[in-house]
């Protein structure tokens, strides 16, 4: 197993990227990327992943991280991919129906001819950074909010925090997503991030919280100083490099 390679695919609201990892999670090929195409029925996402895979060396297995509630490789709900033009655009009922209970793991495995693990994208990112000791949580900040929890290195059942209500009828996705960061500016948005951390802390009582995703680097120094010593900022690349480690972290 020491020579096992993994095609790691990170599916986001704005872009889909892929690379090949060695057994330790080190990127051993150039990363390839394409904008997320909309509208995006399941077959088109599988086709997009296959197109990226064709540009990379053949790998022994595949990891796909994608937004939403994923159980055992099956899509229960995915918030961005049911819309006409991407996040915050109109939801298309036909896409809601197409994605509901879609076996993404089976479809990718059949198309690429390799064992495939499909997880929530924050779960893959968390696998790339957790120590494996205690209760560890990751919150990713990008198009919206992602989250995952690990208990002594094992992935806990997923809870879609992003869809929880915050205030003014907003969900967490709305409250600290990219749209609000652009509207508010980094300073005001960073205060919101700290409020979210403060709200989640008594719910999860983590040993350590990791803040990742592309926007984690935009949290201001002033708010980082107040956010707590139990919180660590991690690089966005974890969403890719976690694609190797996560195979050993999924509960049977």
Buried (B, 14 or more C-beta within 10 A) or exposed (E): EEEEBBBBBBBBBEEBBBBBBBBEBEBBBEBBEBEBEBBBBBEBBBEBBEEBBEEBEEBBBBBBBBBBBBEEBBBBBBBBBBBEEBBBEEEBEEBBEBBEEBBBBEBBBEBBEBBBBBBBBBBBBBBBBBEBEEBBBBBBBBBBBBBBBBBEBBBBEBBBBBBBEBEEEEBBBBBBBBBBBEEBEBEEBBBBBBBBBEEBBEEBEBBBBBBBBBBBEBBBEEBBEEBEEEBBEBBBBBBBBBBBBBBEBEEE
